[in-house]
Amino acid sequence: QVQLVESGGGLVQPGGSLRLSCAASGGIFSTVAVGWYRQAPGKQRELVGLITSVGSTNYVESVKGRFTISRDNAKNTVYLQMNNLKPEDTAVYYCNVVPVGHRGWGQGTQVTVSS
């Protein structure tokens, strides 16, 4: 029932920052956990991090200290703040309810880190 739309991607130089947004509609948002995923060319989609309904977060080791997930339930939005971006962060980024189960995926937003 909850539908999610990603935005905020773009081209950034190594060491730069981006903030991605995940806007929700169509259902109860505040009670669900939301994860950020990414898929690089030729690779499987991977979970980057998540935020629970009560605001606790978890991240994969490769982004710890650089990425921060937050949520604003009043705006039905989850954010992914990405700092000190590296070329290996280049991917299409997606958000989804966690656990994903049988949910589908949106279009995602492209993040390209290159000089």
ChimeraX attribute file (.defattr): number of C-alpha atoms within 10 A of each C-alpha:
attribute: neighborCount
match mode: 1-to-1
recipient: residues
	/A:1	8
	/A:2	14
	/A:3	17
	/A:4	24
	/A:5	18
	/A:6	23
	/A:7	18
	/A:8	16
	/A:9	18
	/A:10	14
	/A:11	15
	/A:12	18
	/A:13	14
	/A:14	17
	/A:15	14
	/A:16	14
	/A:17	17
	/A:18	18
	/A:19	16
	/A:20	23
	/A:21	23
	/A:22	24
	/A:23	19
	/A:24	21
	/A:25	14
	/A:26	9
	/A:27	11
	/A:28	12
	/A:29	23
	/A:30	18
	/A:31	11
	/A:32	16
	/A:33	20
	/A:34	29
	/A:35	25
	/A:36	24
	/A:37	18
	/A:38	22
	/A:39	19
	/A:40	16
	/A:41	9
	/A:42	6
	/A:43	9
	/A:44	9
	/A:45	15
	/A:46	14
	/A:47	17
	/A:48	23
	/A:49	22
	/A:50	26
	/A:51	23
	/A:52	18
	/A:53	15
	/A:54	11
	/A:55	14
	/A:56	11
	/A:57	16
	/A:58	14
	/A:59	19
	/A:60	12
	/A:61	9
	/A:62	11
	/A:63	17
	/A:64	12
	/A:65	11
	/A:66	14
	/A:67	20
	/A:68	19
	/A:69	24
	/A:70	18
	/A:71	20
	/A:72	13
	/A:73	14
	/A:74	8
	/A:75	11
	/A:76	16
	/A:77	20
	/A:78	26
	/A:79	22
	/A:80	23
	/A:81	15
	/A:82	20
	/A:83	17
	/A:84	15
	/A:85	22
	/A:86	19
	/A:87	15
	/A:88	12
	/A:89	20
	/A:90	20
	/A:91	21
	/A:92	18
	/A:93	27
	/A:94	27
	/A:95	32
	/A:96	25
	/A:97	19
	/A:98	15
	/A:99	11
	/A:100	13
	/A:101	7
	/A:102	6
	/A:103	13
	/A:104	8
	/A:105	13
	/A:106	14
	/A:107	13
	/A:108	21
	/A:109	21
	/A:110	21
	/A:111	22
	/A:112	20
	/A:113	20
	/A:114	16
	/A:115	9
